[in-house]
Amino acid sequence: MMSQYPCPQCQTNLIWNPNNAHRPFCSERCQQIDLGAWASGDYAIAGDELENDFSSALLESADQQD
């Protein structure tokens, strides 16, 4: 049985095909739109701002010790 799934970008229904070079997207266009969204920061992984600040401070102090 062939698996069907929606393109993550445009929601076009697709059949899973190992020969699709743009998998899981339906086309190069959808693949590029998604890549552009990642590059511009549209997608973000939630995190604790305090933790990020703490990690940054550790990196800065390590740089200053060199």
C-alpha distance (Angstrom), angle and dihedral (degrees) to the residues before:
residue distance angle dihedral
M1 . . .
M2 3.81 . .
S3 3.79 116.9 .
Q4 3.77 117.6 -127.6
Y5 3.78 123.2 -154.8
P6 3.82 138.1 162.8
C7 3.80 122.1 -106.1
P8 3.83 104.4 -105.4
Q9 3.80 90.5 -131.6
C10 3.83 108.9 39.5
Q11 3.82 100.8 13.1
T12 3.83 93.6 -126.3
N13 3.81 108.4 159.0
L14 3.79 111.7 -112.8
I15 3.77 137.2 -178.8
W16 3.80 112.6 -126.7
N17 3.78 106.1 -106.5
P18 3.81 122.7 174.2
N19 3.82 88.4 -151.3
N20 3.82 92.9 62.7
A21 3.81 102.9 106.0
H22 3.82 91.0 -162.1
R23 3.79 96.5 52.0
P24 3.07 126.0 178.9
F25 3.82 85.8 25.4
C26 3.79 123.9 66.4
S27 3.80 95.3 -130.8
E28 3.77 145.8 2.9
R29 3.82 88.1 -100.6
C30 3.82 93.0 60.5
Q31 3.80 90.2 43.3
Q32 3.83 91.3 53.5
I33 3.81 93.4 45.8
D34 3.81 89.3 54.2
L35 3.81 92.6 46.6
G36 3.80 90.0 50.3
A37 3.79 90.7 51.8
W38 3.82 90.7 53.8
A39 3.80 92.1 46.1
S40 3.80 93.4 50.5
G41 3.81 93.0 48.6
D42 3.81 96.7 -110.8
Y43 3.80 88.2 134.0
A44 3.77 117.4 55.2
I45 3.75 135.5 173.5
A46 3.78 110.7 -129.6
G47 3.75 115.4 -118.3
D48 3.75 143.5 158.5
E49 3.81 110.1 -84.3
L50 3.80 91.5 -152.4
E51 3.80 90.2 54.5
N52 3.81 90.4 49.7
D53 3.81 90.5 50.0
F54 3.82 90.4 48.6
S55 3.81 92.1 50.3
S56 3.80 91.0 48.0
A57 3.80 90.8 51.0
L58 3.81 90.7 52.3
L59 3.80 91.2 51.0
E60 3.80 92.2 47.6
S61 3.81 92.7 50.4
A62 3.82 90.6 48.6
D63 3.82 90.1 51.8
Q64 3.81 91.3 50.5
Q65 3.82 91.9 52.3
D66 3.81 92.5 58.1
